[in-house]
Amino acid sequence: MIVTSAPTSAGQAAFFTPKILAGLGVAGLIAWLIPFDQGVETLTGGQPAPRCALLLAAALAGLFLTRRVGLHVEPQNLKRPVLTPVAVGLAVAIGCTLADRLLSGGASEGYVRDMAHAPLVTRWLYYIMRAFDENILYRLFLASGLAWLFSRLRGTAEPRPTTGAFAAAFVVAQLVNIWINASSLHALTPIALVHDAVRYVAPALVWSWLFWKHGFQSNEIACTTVHVWLQPLAGLP
């Protein structure tokens, strides 16, 4: 169950659990190694150290904001906290593959080229690492921050945002993500817009639901392991 009040002192004391510290370490290493986001690249001039610092600052702010809006970081209410998100990732991978095939005219040339020519191992490593840090930037940080902002704009004493505020925050955060990293990079034809909505926004709603109901780490597992299935499927002729 999602908490409906501010974190307790015990929750604050456990702010940096071993899992969270490990996740921060992995996130920082990924940010150092690869350019995972077009917006971050612009802000940091493509330099590893500023990119890493910016991502870690966003992660720390996101951890704080997540607790402020009453969400959890570690998995909640799942009998199989690893297997269930992995299974969700598999289902989403199948849906994304169908979207790419049925709406192939809307995919960017760069994406099609990568799927056709980049080696599978390269795609596995790149897209899994990129998804890990993108999820921190756009859901842990931006979506939680927007949910907090929307709840403040309501002007009520209730500390926890409404369901509508959460939904709006998750959708807006993903629209920002997709505009920066996908839609702005190709012509905005009707089929391209439909493709991006089905291929990128719809899966993000699944990840957001996992975050909202079962904790950020559940959504992180799903949105990274999706590429274990998606990359070989997407590369099929």
Beta strands, then each sheet from edge to edge (+ up, - down):
end
